[in-house]
Amino acid sequence: MFVTSNAHKFAEAQKILRLYKIQLEHLLYAYEEIRADDIKQIAIESAKTLFRKIKKPLVVEDSGLFILSLNGFPGVYSAWVQKKLGNNGILKLLSGTKNRGAYFKSCIAYIDSKNQKVFCGEVHGIISKRKKGNNGFDYDPIFIPNNIQLNSKYLTFAESETLKNSISHRFNAFTELAKWYSVYIR
């Protein structure tokens, strides 16, 4: 079970795990996340809390966008910042900034009665100067991954869902989970 209130994250994870013939169920379950500076710690503690209540194998994912010139902001506060400032607010914060380097990081915590494991993935890139694309969600319209071109053009994640789903931080983390799960759990 993937415990998330984000339908986009569930759909992305489901596509990845299907490649490994792993069936994923979506569970909407409200819970209070801990406050921490590390998404890995947030994912682990959330998984432990949920497992004590649900008592079934589950995964929890926490992710963030880390902008280098903003000292990693919004980082662990990415969801809150997206709601409060949105992409336009981030672009405004970076107005006139030359260093637009950023990375997405995703940590997925798996837990069952015998195992507790965390898988993290990253993708590095830059923040665009304007929003581009209609696919994806949250920061996808302003994130351009490094060194990836399609038809000689650098694209944001929102301009190519196929591109995003093949290289994203979430893709990397869920792929590692799937490989481990296929060997040790199945």
N, C-alpha and C positions, 0 to 999 in steps of 0.2 A: 504494500500500500504506500502510495505517495501522499503524505499529508501536506496539502497546500491549498490556499484559497485562490491561487492564481491559475486560472484555466489555461493560459498561454504556456506557463511552465509545464503543466501536466501534459499538454499536447506535444510539446517539444520532447519531453522525457519519454513519452510513450512511443514516439517514432524511433528514437534511438534504441530503446530496449527491444522493440520488435525485431530489429536487425539481429538480435541474439536470441530470438524466440523466448523472450521473458515477458510475461504478461504483467501489466501494471494496473493497479486499481487506484482510483482517485478517492481520497477521503477528505471531506471538508470537516475540520474539527478546530474549533476556536481554542487558542491557547496563548498564554502570555510568554513572549520571548524574553530571554535575559538581555540585559544591556552589557555589552562587552565591546572591546576594540578589535576583536578578531572574529571573522565570520566562521572560521573552523570551530572555535569554542561555542559560538551561538548554535551552530548546527548540531554539535555533539550534545550540548545541554538540552536543546529542544527535543532531540530524539529520545534521550533518557526520560525526560518528563512525560512525553507522549507514550512511550512504551509502558511506563508504570500504570498509565490510565487505560490504554487500549489493549495491552497484553498480546499483541500480534506483531509479526515482523513488519517493519516499516522503514521508509526513507523520508528524510527531511532535507531540504536544500536551503541554503542561505547564500546570497550572492551580493556583489556590489560593484559599482563603477568607481575606480580609483584614478583621480586626475592628478598627474604629477605636479603641475604648477600650483595646485591648490593643496599641496601636502597630503594627498590621498583622499581629499574630500570629493564626493560625499561618502565613499566607502561604506561602512556598516549602516549608514543612515540613508542609503540610496533610495529606498522605497519612500521614506518620509520626505526627502528632498524632492523627489519626482512629484509627489502630491502638492508640495508647497511652492516650489519654484518652477518645476517642469523644465523641458528642454530649453525654452526661451530664457529662463533664468540662468541656466548653466552657460548658455551662449553669451549672455550679458556679462556674467562673471569673468569669462575668458576674453572679452572684447579687448583687443589690443595686445593680447598675450601671444608671444611667439612660440613658447613651448606648449603645445597642445597634446602632448603625450598622455596616454591613459591606458588602463587595462581593466578588463572585467575579470573577476574571480568568482568561482562557484565552489562551494564545499557541500558535499552530499554525505550525510551521516546515515549509515545503515545500522539497524539494531534488531536483534532477535534474542531469544532466551540464552543463547550461547555466544553470540558474536556482537561485536561493536567495532565498526570500521568507518573511516572517513576517506573520501576521495575528493581531491581538489583539482580544478582545471582553470587555466588562464588563457586569455587571448589578449594580445597587445595591439595597440593602434593609436589613433589620434582622434581628437574631437573635431568634427567638421566646423566650418564657419557659418553654416546654415543647415536647417533641417532638410533632409532629402529622403524620399521614399514613403510608401504607405503601408508596408508590411511590418511584421514584428510588433513590439510593444516597448514601452518605457523609453530607454535611451537609444534604442536601435536607429532612429532617424538621425542621430548626431555622431555615431561611432563608426569610424572607418578602420577596419583591421589592417595591420601592417602587411605589406608585400603581397597582397592578393588583388589581382586585377581580373576583370571580366570584359572581354572585347576592348582591351587597352584602356580601361577606365577603372579607377578606384571607386568602390561603392560602399555606401553605408550598409549596415545590417538590414535596415528597412527597405533598401532597394533590391535586395536579393535574399529572400527567405531560404532558398536552397544553399546559398553561400553560408549564411549564418548557421544553418542546421548541420553543416559539414565541418565547421571549424570553431564554433563558439566555445566559451568557457564551460557551458553546461554540457555541450557535446563531449568535450574532453573528460569531464568528471563522470558523466553517466557511462561513457565507454569504459573507463577504468572500473567502475562498479560492475558493469555487465561482464567484463572479462573475469573479475574475481568471483562473482556470483556463479558464473557458469562452471567454474572449477571447484569451488569450495562448498557451495550450498546445494546446488542441484543434484 
